[in-house]
């Protein structure tokens, strides 16, 4: 009911009181209920026999891809006979398309002359990416939507006319169908995250080159051979500085990971409010 109290007074729009007003009640298997008769926007929703699956879904793991080496060990003596100096290369976009991006030494290497180099092998990624965080499964049950009755408003689909029970909790004659629902206050459930075991299998091979200048266009001083993931190869160079490296994957067989848990579980509770009882007529309108 809307009541205008008078000039200058506030407009009072009280919320419908379910305990003493007759309502139209719609029930069904899902929350896909029709709009309230008369397009009323003030309504109440509740559920009975609410339940849900205990599992959020199956856990999966993506592949462990091959990773190009990002450094070499350079030696001042032939055949990698000394301890060596590690030279790192800029890895920005290095494995974007496995096309052999030119990678400059970072920081730039001074003019030391190196006679041999140990190439690091390509490797599998250290871990697999698990499936994304899953959402809790939907809640199902008998859904109810209660809408206030309006004067001259009649429902166009299957609604029951319902009232509140008597003070003793019983339903009066003519409204003998007793229905009880609980309002859903909050869904505090979450899904346990998926995780993966260490990668297994896989095979990575790369072709490696080192250059005496930063553009990787001329002055190749070593490499040009394949290195697999179990091969740390030493090769002698024409004595020059090392300024850049080019590496390209020539074979990639990703590793695989098994999920540590086969399924993601739903944990937590759906919090419900106090029960609400409706006494309804036998007729649908």
ZICOR-V102582 format. One record per run of one state. SS is the DSSP state (H for helix, E for strand, L for the rest). FROM is the first residue (numbers start at 0). TO is the last residue. If there is no record, write none. Layout:
ss: (SS:SS)
from: (FROM:FROM)
to: (TO:TO)
This chain:
ss: (L:E:L:E:L:E:L:H:L:E:L:E:L:E:L:E:L:E:L:E:L:H:L:E:L:E:L:E:L:E:L:E:L:E:L:E:L:E:L:E:L:E:L:E:L:E:L:E:L:E:L:E:L:E:L:E:L:E:L:E:L)
from: (0:1:4:10:13:22:28:36:39:42:52:54:58:60:61:63:64:65:67:70:75:77:80:84:89:101:105:113:119:122:124:129:130:138:148:159:163:176:187:189:191:195:196:199:200:202:211:219:228:232:240:243:253:254:256:258:259:262:267:269:280)
to: (0:3:9:12:21:27:35:38:41:51:53:57:59:60:62:63:64:66:69:74:76:79:83:88:100:104:112:118:121:123:128:129:137:147:158:162:175:186:188:190:194:195:198:199:201:210:218:227:231:239:242:252:253:255:257:258:261:266:268:279:284)
